[in-house]
Amino acid sequence: MRMEDGLLRRAKQIAARRETTLTAILEEALREWLDRQRRGRSSERAKLPVSRSNGGVLPGVDLDDSAELLDRMDGDVPA
């Protein structure tokens, strides 16, 4: 198996801090990744809430201007 030098170095540092083997660290990481992959492919779809409110967008809000939307959410643009 080949691995990026920096990634291998970090894994070795973690193993040393935990006083365990590099193999144990890699096995743990692989197990966690495989579990996340399995959970992510659940056949059950997430049920998202649906808003029943009406009224639309506030005056002056342009949903096509993502920079302005971020500024508004950060409070940099008056509502």
N, C-alpha and C positions, 0 to 999 in steps of 0.2 A: 504494500500500500504506500502511495506517495502522499505527502501532505505539505502544505505551505509551511515554510520555516517558522514564520511568526506564530502561526496557529499551533504548531507542535511545541514551540517554546512556551506558549501560554499554558497549554495542557500539562506540560511537565512541571511548571511552577505550581499549578493547582494541585497536582498529585503530591508534590513535595510538601506543600502547606497542609494537606490532609493526611500526610504520612501514609499514602497508599501508592499503588502502582499506576503507571500510565495506562496500562491495559484496563484497569478497573474504571478509570476516568472515562476512557473512550467507550467502554461497554455501557456505562451509565448514560452517557450522552446519546449514544445510538438508540438505547432502549427508550429514552424520553422522546426522541425525535420520531421513532416508529409509533409510539403510543399517540403522539399528537397527529400523525398522519392518519392513523386508524380512526381517531375521534373526529377528525375533520371530514371524513367521508361518510358520516352518519346518513342513513337513508331518511331520517326524520328532518324535515325542513323547519327552519326557525320561523316562528310566527311573529311578524313585525306589527307593531301597533299602527292603526290607521286613524288619522285625525279626521274628525267629522266637522271641524270648525270651518267657517267660511269667512270671507273677507279678503283673502289674498295677501299680497306683499304690502308692507308699509310704504307710504308715499316716499319716493326718492331712492328706494332700494332697487338696485339693478342686479338681478341674479346672474347675469352674464359677466359681471365684473368681480372676479374672485378676490382681487387685491382689496377692493373697497369692502367686500363682505368681511374679509379678515380684519380690516381696520375697524369696522363697526363692532365685530365681536370682541375686539380688544379694547373697545371704548374710545378709540381715537377719532371717531366721526360721530357727531351728535345724532341722536335718533330722530 
